[in-house]
Amino acid sequence: MDFEVREGRVPQGRKKLVAEREEYFRLMQQGFSVREACRIVGVNRRTGQEWSNGRPEGRKKPFRPPAHTARAAARLPSRSDRYLREDERIHIADRRRAKAPVRAIAAELGRSPSTISREIRRNRHPASGDYRPHAAQDRADARRPRPKTGKIGQNPELREFIQDHLGRRWSPEQICQALRRRYPDRPEMHVVHETIYQALYVQSRGELRRELTRALRTGRAMRRSHRQSYKRQPRMSKDMVMISERPAEVADRAVPGHWEGDLIIGKGLKSAIGTLVERSSRFVTLIHLPDGRHPVQMRDALIQTVSALPAQLRRSLTWDQGSEMALHRQFSTATDMGVYFCDPASPWQRGSNENTNGLLRQYFPKGTDLTCHTAEDLAAVAAELNSRPRKTLGWETPAERLATLLATAS
């Protein structure tokens, strides 16, 4: 071998390792693996991978595209069984002209029939539909280099739609369904919610602004694994009617007027906002508690809020065992609305309310003072939530579903 690794290499600025890189690509053209080529040349395997594939943007290192010789190297026949070679594509073209079936061609090449059918479908001529092996090889080579620009990065209209609705605190899944409804005949505007999450969290793709992660439900800049939910301890046990005694019509959510309620707590446990969610429509009502959440204050605020509802929407209320509901008997007498309490450490018995409280944390983050929010602020937040499409409602909004239920009931 004419090439020799230089001893005692010193940094050469932007031109360092030029000879080593050229020899690396020559070995790759001969069929050597990345690991073997790097060992022969005398560089780290990661360096060889960056020469071939480029380097994504990181926290400390900028983006680097593949080396200029990598594209030419990729055009040569690959000896990897993972990809079809040019001679295999020539065989496919010859057998296609002889009207051979796909399964016969696959058996002759030792490939899966799906591999052959996918190859013909993806790499045939876009106008005539003919399969031309050398043009197919060019198309395959052009698709192989990494990294690639994702669907969101290729479509400015799609990117603007997603960024606008993320700014309005829509979830990625809600955005995906809205795209399908608004553009039913434009597949280039359809994505799945995982595509949006990838565009936000995988910053090497650079498709969505990183600060938009603050608009997600969690506000996290990176993904985390699920943790066990916090279990509250029972704090009240006097005169409670348990959830097991609740009417059967509540469980199937067919009849409107059954509510779930709870509190979201502010900084230092010194402020709170009451939340009510109607079980059938997921309609949200927020309770202003400017003076605190003691039983008297909670009773009065609940009576004021519930009394403003139509009579057909005042059937029952399900709450956890919080001490703020100690005067629930007086509330029931004033509103003619029964109150039922969940079992200890069983938040799933008020699942709609728990989910809604999670959505509300986008507007009222944990560890903040909630007394700064006026009753008008709470009404605006509730209106925004009630106008969002919900997956559990078949992508109707809670306001639309509630209006339908009331119209049917009347």
Order of alpha helices (4+ residues) and beta strands (2+ residues): alpha-alpha-alpha-alpha-alpha-alpha-alpha-alpha-alpha-alpha-alpha-alpha-beta-beta-beta-alpha-beta-alpha-beta-alpha-alpha-alpha
